[in-house]
Every structure is written in C-alpha cells, then in structure tokens.
Amino acid sequence: MISTIFLSLLVSVLSFAILSENYYTNYKNSAEETINQKIRLSTFTFETAERTSEQLSNNERFLTSLNDRGYNPSVVPMLNTLKNSSFGILAVTAYTDDGRHYSTFNISSVVPMNAMSDYDPFEEFKESDAQSTLSIRTTHIARLYNDVLYDPSFGMITYIEKLSDDTGAEIGTLFVDIDPAYIHNAYFDYSSHTQFENTMTYIIGEAGTPLRNASNTNEGQKYIDEASNTFSMSDDFQKLVNKETLYGGHTIVSVVPLESFYTTLTQIGLLLIGLNAIIITSAYFIARRIEKNITLPLSALKNKMLETDTVLKKPE
C-alpha cells in the first residue's frame, strides 16, 4: 500500500511538472504571436500617414502655395484633406523655413519652428540626409487639440517629412500628428483575448519615457526596465515582458499578466490531486477486498493446515 501511494505521488509530481512546462511554453508562444500580430496591424496607420504625406509633399499646387511669402488660404484645406484621410491622424501642421506655419482647424498653440529646433532629435533629423522620420515624444507638443488642453504625458506620435520645391531646395517641414490613444485603442486593446485581456502596452518615446495611456499602471516602469528582445518572465514571476520594434524603429514594451496562466495551472494541480486521491482510495479498497477475499481465506487455510499437521505429528 505504501509503495502504491509513493508511486502515485511520484507520477503526479512528474505529470504536473511536464504539463506545467508545456502549458507555459504554449501560453508564452500564444502571447508572443498575439502581440506581434497587433504590432504588424498597427503599421497600417503609420503607412497611411506616410503615403498621404508623400502625396501632399509631391503636390505642386500645395508646394507653390506654401512657398508664397504671404499667407495663402488654400494651404489649410489641403492639410484638412490629409487629416481626414485616416482616423488615426489627429492634426497636421506645415512649417515654412521662414518661420510661418499652417495648421488644420482642430489644433491650437502650435510649437513654433524655432522652439522645435531646440528638440535634439528633430534638429538631428533636419541636419541629416533623411527625407522623413517618425517622432515619438512627450515634449514640444501643441497645447490644444480639438479645443481640449492636451496632457503631454500621453505623448505624441508624429510623421515628419521635409518639403522641397521643384529645384530641390528645402522650403519647409510637414508634421502629421498621429493620436497615441487611437493607436492603443485600435491595435493594442486585448479585451477580446481572455487570456491576455489585461496586457499593458508601453510605447517608448525618443527620450526613453513611456507614453501614458488609460490601460497602463504606475508599476509599468519596473517591467520596462526588465524587458528584453525575448519573451521572459518578470523577476516577480507575475508577468511576461517583451520588447519589440514598432514602426520607424521605436520601442514598444508589452507586459502580459500571468493570472490566467496561474489559474489554469492551479486547476491542473487540483485535477491531479483529485486523480491521485481517487487512485489511492481505489488502491486501498482493492487491497481490502483482496485481503478479505484472498489473503484472509489463505491465512485461515494455512492455520488449519498447521493445526492438522500438528495433530498428525502428535504421538499416539
């Protein structure tokens, strides 16, 4: 009986270890696949902003209007058309190299070009040979969008393109602001994924600061610091953390809670304990039945045989 109990416990422990390892691998692979798919889908908005910006930057009428030394009212409607080309585009601003700017109807208190020049990543872009770049930042952002004071901690994602005339001379810069809240809600909402519904996504700005959003928590920074280019368990064993590349070479960190994993693991453990209890209980009753039907009769027969043998050997 003791050997049966020991063997049953050993099998249960080994089974739990194997099942746990396999389930963890499957859970991690599933999370990685889900997150990478969402990152791939998010490129649609960035590519749309890039394509429409390129179309406008090659529009001769737009470039001629922008290059006028006076205010040209035909510029703003073209910027509004670009803004309306995608749900994710929040606002559009065109700067001229002589310090003027034009903006879509829904943005106010735009950062002047001389202030933008104080922003090192932008200044590096202006001095480079690159024609365009994607900026993710928490500073140098317009104060008002849609007549609402914008909190810079939410950050701004901006597709920036240099504008040149037909001679190739640079005449200005186009800023296409992409709403970070739209990116989070449209592509990184995990509510439909039961296992990963509380996953937190952190888009990292150029200064290394994560953009704030409604689904993230203050504890996120410690997981961001732990993130590497492979999915791995956090130091507190409560999350899966991973660092991937977003469109434009920027960093996005995903933090996947393991509550669902541990819940399922607990259920597996309880199932094995239950099976183990059934096996041990069954073994006990089988042993009792064997003892009653076989062992005890054999013992009685043995005792009777010994008594008979004693009687036969007893001298007359």
C-alpha positions as CSV (number, residue, x, y, z in Angstrom):
1,M,0.0,0.0,0.0
2,I,2.8,2.4,0.9
3,S,4.6,1.7,-2.4
4,T,1.4,2.4,-4.3
5,I,1.0,5.8,-2.6
6,F,4.6,6.7,-3.2
7,L,4.4,5.6,-6.9
8,S,1.1,7.6,-7.3
9,L,2.6,10.7,-5.8
10,L,5.7,10.4,-7.9
11,V,3.7,10.1,-11.1
12,S,1.5,13.1,-10.2
13,V,4.5,15.3,-9.4
14,L,6.2,14.4,-12.7
15,S,3.0,14.8,-14.6
16,F,2.4,18.3,-13.1
17,A,6.0,19.3,-13.9
18,I,5.7,18.2,-17.6
19,L,2.2,19.7,-18.0
20,S,3.3,23.0,-16.4
21,E,6.3,23.3,-18.7
22,N,4.3,22.5,-21.8
23,Y,1.5,24.9,-20.8
24,Y,3.9,27.7,-20.0
25,T,5.6,27.3,-23.4
26,N,2.2,27.3,-25.2
27,Y,1.0,30.3,-23.2
28,K,4.1,32.3,-23.9
29,N,4.1,31.4,-27.7
30,S,0.4,32.4,-27.9
31,A,1.1,35.7,-26.2
32,E,4.0,36.4,-28.5
33,E,2.0,35.6,-31.6
34,T,-0.9,37.8,-30.5
35,I,1.3,40.8,-29.7
36,N,3.3,40.5,-32.8
37,Q,0.2,40.3,-34.9
38,K,-1.1,43.6,-33.3
39,I,2.2,45.3,-33.9
40,R,2.1,44.3,-37.6
41,L,-1.5,45.6,-37.9
42,S,-0.6,48.9,-36.3
43,T,1.8,49.7,-39.2
44,F,-1.3,50.3,-41.3
45,T,-2.0,53.7,-39.7
46,F,1.7,54.7,-39.9
47,E,1.9,53.7,-43.5
48,T,-1.3,55.5,-44.3
49,A,0.1,58.7,-42.8
50,E,3.4,58.2,-44.7
51,R,1.7,57.6,-48.1
52,T,-0.7,60.6,-47.8
53,S,2.1,62.8,-46.6
54,E,4.2,61.8,-49.6
55,Q,1.3,62.6,-51.9
56,L,0.9,66.0,-50.4
57,S,4.7,66.7,-50.4
58,N,4.7,66.0,-54.2
59,N,1.6,68.1,-54.9
60,E,2.9,71.1,-56.9
61,R,-0.1,73.2,-56.0
62,F,0.5,72.7,-52.3
63,L,4.2,73.4,-52.5
64,T,3.7,76.6,-54.6
65,S,1.0,77.8,-52.2
66,L,3.2,77.0,-49.2
67,N,6.2,78.8,-50.7
68,D,4.2,82.1,-51.1
69,R,5.7,84.8,-49.0
70,G,2.3,85.9,-47.8
71,Y,-0.4,83.9,-46.1
72,N,-2.1,81.6,-48.7
73,P,-5.6,80.4,-47.6
74,S,-5.5,77.4,-50.0
75,V,-3.0,75.6,-47.8
76,V,-5.2,74.8,-44.8
77,P,-7.9,72.9,-46.8
78,M,-5.2,70.7,-48.3
79,L,-3.9,70.0,-44.8
80,N,-7.5,69.2,-43.6
81,T,-7.9,66.7,-46.5
82,L,-4.7,64.9,-45.3
83,K,-6.0,64.8,-41.8
84,N,-9.3,63.3,-42.8
85,S,-7.6,60.6,-44.8
86,S,-7.2,58.4,-41.7
87,F,-9.0,58.1,-38.3
88,G,-5.6,57.9,-36.6
89,I,-4.4,61.3,-37.8
90,L,-5.1,63.9,-35.1
91,A,-3.8,67.1,-36.8
92,V,-1.4,68.3,-39.5
93,T,1.0,71.3,-39.5
94,A,3.1,72.6,-42.3
95,Y,6.1,74.8,-41.3
96,T,7.9,77.1,-43.7
97,D,11.6,77.7,-43.5
98,D,10.9,81.5,-43.0
99,G,9.1,80.8,-39.7
100,R,5.5,80.7,-40.8
101,H,3.1,77.7,-40.2
102,Y,-0.3,76.4,-41.3
103,S,-2.4,74.0,-39.3
104,T,-5.6,72.1,-39.5
105,F,-8.7,73.6,-37.9
106,N,-8.5,71.5,-34.7
107,I,-5.1,72.4,-33.4
108,S,-4.0,75.5,-31.5
109,S,-0.9,76.9,-29.8
110,V,1.4,75.1,-32.2
111,V,5.0,74.8,-31.2
112,P,6.9,77.4,-33.2
113,M,9.7,76.2,-35.5
114,N,12.4,77.9,-33.5
115,A,11.2,76.0,-30.4
116,M,11.1,72.7,-32.3
117,S,14.7,73.3,-33.3
118,D,15.6,73.1,-29.6
119,Y,14.4,69.5,-29.7
120,D,17.6,67.5,-30.3
121,P,16.0,64.5,-32.3
122,F,14.3,67.0,-34.6
123,E,17.4,69.0,-35.1
124,E,19.4,65.9,-35.9
125,F,16.7,64.9,-38.5
126,K,16.9,68.4,-40.1
127,E,20.6,68.1,-40.4
128,S,20.6,64.6,-41.8
129,D,20.0,63.4,-45.4
130,A,16.8,61.6,-44.3
131,Q,13.7,62.7,-46.1
132,S,11.3,61.6,-43.3
133,T,11.2,60.3,-39.8
134,L,8.7,59.1,-37.1
135,S,8.9,61.1,-33.9
136,I,7.6,59.9,-30.6
137,R,7.9,62.4,-27.8
138,T,6.4,63.8,-24.6
139,T,7.6,67.4,-25.1
140,H,7.3,70.0,-27.9
141,I,3.6,69.2,-28.4
142,A,0.8,71.6,-29.3
143,R,-1.2,72.7,-26.3
144,L,-4.7,72.3,-27.7
145,Y,-6.2,69.6,-29.8
146,N,-10.0,69.8,-30.6
147,D,-10.3,72.7,-28.2
148,V,-9.1,70.5,-25.3
149,L,-5.9,71.1,-23.3
150,Y,-3.6,68.2,-24.2
151,D,-1.7,66.4,-21.5
152,P,1.9,65.9,-22.8
153,S,2.4,62.8,-20.7
154,F,0.2,61.0,-23.2
155,G,2.8,61.9,-25.8
156,M,2.6,62.4,-29.5
157,I,3.5,60.3,-32.5
158,T,4.4,62.5,-35.5
159,Y,5.3,61.6,-39.0
160,I,7.7,64.3,-40.2
161,E,8.6,65.0,-43.8
162,K,10.9,67.6,-45.4
163,L,9.3,69.7,-48.1
164,S,11.2,70.8,-51.2
165,D,10.4,72.9,-54.3
166,D,10.9,71.8,-57.9
167,T,14.5,72.8,-57.7
168,G,15.2,70.5,-54.7
169,A,15.6,73.4,-52.3
170,E,14.0,72.7,-48.9
171,I,11.1,75.1,-48.2
172,G,9.5,73.6,-45.1
173,T,8.5,70.7,-43.0
174,L,5.3,68.7,-42.7
175,F,4.1,67.4,-39.3
176,V,1.4,64.7,-39.3
177,D,0.3,64.1,-35.7
178,I,-0.9,60.5,-35.0
179,D,-3.1,60.1,-31.9
180,P,-1.4,57.7,-29.5
181,A,-4.8,57.0,-27.9
182,Y,-6.1,55.8,-31.2
183,I,-3.1,53.5,-31.7
184,H,-3.6,52.0,-28.3
185,N,-7.4,51.6,-28.6
186,A,-7.4,50.4,-32.3
187,Y,-4.5,48.0,-32.1
188,F,-3.4,47.2,-28.5
189,D,-6.8,46.6,-26.9
190,Y,-6.7,43.0,-25.6
191,S,-10.2,42.8,-24.1
192,S,-11.3,40.3,-26.7
193,H,-8.4,38.0,-25.7
194,T,-9.5,36.3,-22.5
195,Q,-6.0,35.1,-21.5
196,F,-4.3,38.4,-22.2
197,E,-7.1,40.9,-21.6
198,N,-5.1,42.9,-19.0
199,T,-2.0,43.2,-21.1
200,M,-0.3,46.6,-20.8
201,T,1.4,48.2,-23.8
202,Y,4.1,50.9,-23.4
203,I,5.2,52.9,-26.5
204,I,8.6,54.3,-25.6
205,G,9.4,57.9,-26.6
206,E,12.7,59.2,-28.0
207,A,13.8,60.3,-24.5
208,G,13.1,56.8,-23.1
209,T,9.9,57.9,-21.5
210,P,6.9,55.6,-22.0
211,L,3.7,57.3,-23.3
212,R,1.0,57.3,-20.8
213,N,-2.4,55.7,-21.6
214,A,-5.5,54.7,-19.7
215,S,-4.7,50.9,-19.6
216,N,-1.2,51.3,-18.1
217,T,-0.3,51.4,-14.4
218,N,2.4,53.2,-12.4
219,E,4.2,49.9,-11.8
220,G,5.0,49.6,-15.5
221,Q,8.4,51.2,-15.3
222,K,10.0,48.3,-13.4
223,Y,8.8,45.9,-16.1
224,I,10.0,48.2,-18.9
225,D,13.5,48.1,-17.3
226,E,13.3,44.3,-17.2
227,A,12.1,43.9,-20.8
228,S,14.4,42.3,-23.4
229,N,14.0,41.2,-27.0
230,T,12.7,37.8,-25.9
231,F,9.6,36.9,-24.0
232,S,10.6,36.2,-20.5
233,M,9.0,36.0,-17.0
234,S,9.4,39.1,-14.8
235,D,11.6,39.0,-11.7
236,D,8.4,38.8,-9.5
237,F,7.0,35.9,-11.6
238,Q,3.8,37.8,-12.1
239,K,4.2,39.0,-15.8
240,L,5.6,38.1,-19.2
241,V,7.6,41.0,-20.5
242,N,8.8,41.6,-24.0
243,K,10.4,44.4,-26.1
244,E,9.7,44.7,-29.8
245,T,10.3,47.3,-32.5
246,L,7.4,49.5,-33.6
247,Y,7.2,51.2,-37.0
248,G,10.0,53.6,-37.5
249,G,12.4,51.7,-35.3
250,H,10.9,52.8,-32.0
251,T,10.4,50.5,-29.0
252,I,7.2,49.0,-27.7
253,V,7.1,47.0,-24.5
254,S,4.3,44.5,-23.7
255,V,3.5,43.3,-20.2
256,V,1.3,40.3,-20.0
257,P,-0.2,39.3,-16.7
258,L,0.1,35.7,-15.6
259,E,-3.1,35.5,-13.5
260,S,-4.8,33.4,-16.2
261,F,-1.8,31.1,-16.5
262,Y,-1.6,30.5,-12.8
263,T,-5.4,30.0,-12.5
264,T,-5.2,27.2,-15.2
265,L,-2.1,25.8,-13.6
266,T,-3.9,25.6,-10.2
267,Q,-6.8,23.8,-11.9
268,I,-4.4,21.3,-13.4
269,G,-2.8,20.8,-10.0
270,L,-6.2,20.2,-8.3
271,L,-7.2,17.8,-11.0
272,L,-4.0,15.8,-10.5
273,I,-4.5,15.8,-6.7
274,G,-8.1,14.6,-7.3
275,L,-6.9,11.8,-9.6
276,N,-4.2,10.9,-7.1
277,A,-6.8,10.7,-4.3
278,I,-9.0,8.5,-6.4
279,I,-6.1,6.2,-7.2
280,I,-5.0,5.9,-3.6
281,T,-8.6,5.4,-2.4
282,S,-9.2,2.8,-5.1
283,A,-5.9,1.1,-4.2
284,Y,-7.0,1.0,-0.5
285,F,-10.4,-0.6,-1.2
286,I,-8.9,-3.0,-3.7
287,A,-6.3,-4.1,-1.2
288,R,-9.0,-4.5,1.5
289,R,-11.1,-6.6,-1.0
290,I,-8.1,-8.7,-1.9
291,E,-7.3,-9.1,1.8
292,K,-10.9,-10.2,2.5
293,N,-11.4,-12.5,-0.4
294,I,-8.0,-14.0,-0.8
295,T,-5.5,-13.1,1.9
296,L,-7.7,-13.9,4.9
297,P,-9.0,-17.2,3.5
298,L,-5.5,-18.3,2.6
299,S,-4.3,-17.4,6.1
300,A,-7.2,-19.3,7.6
301,L,-6.4,-22.3,5.3
302,K,-2.7,-22.0,6.4
303,N,-3.7,-22.0,10.0
304,K,-5.9,-25.0,9.5
305,M,-3.2,-26.9,7.7
306,L,-0.8,-26.1,10.6
307,E,-3.3,-27.4,13.1
308,T,-3.8,-30.6,11.0
309,D,-0.1,-31.1,10.7
310,T,0.3,-30.7,14.5
311,V,-2.5,-33.3,15.1
312,L,-0.8,-35.8,12.6
313,K,2.6,-35.4,14.2
314,K,1.2,-35.8,17.8
315,P,2.3,-39.2,19.2
316,E,-0.5,-41.7,19.9
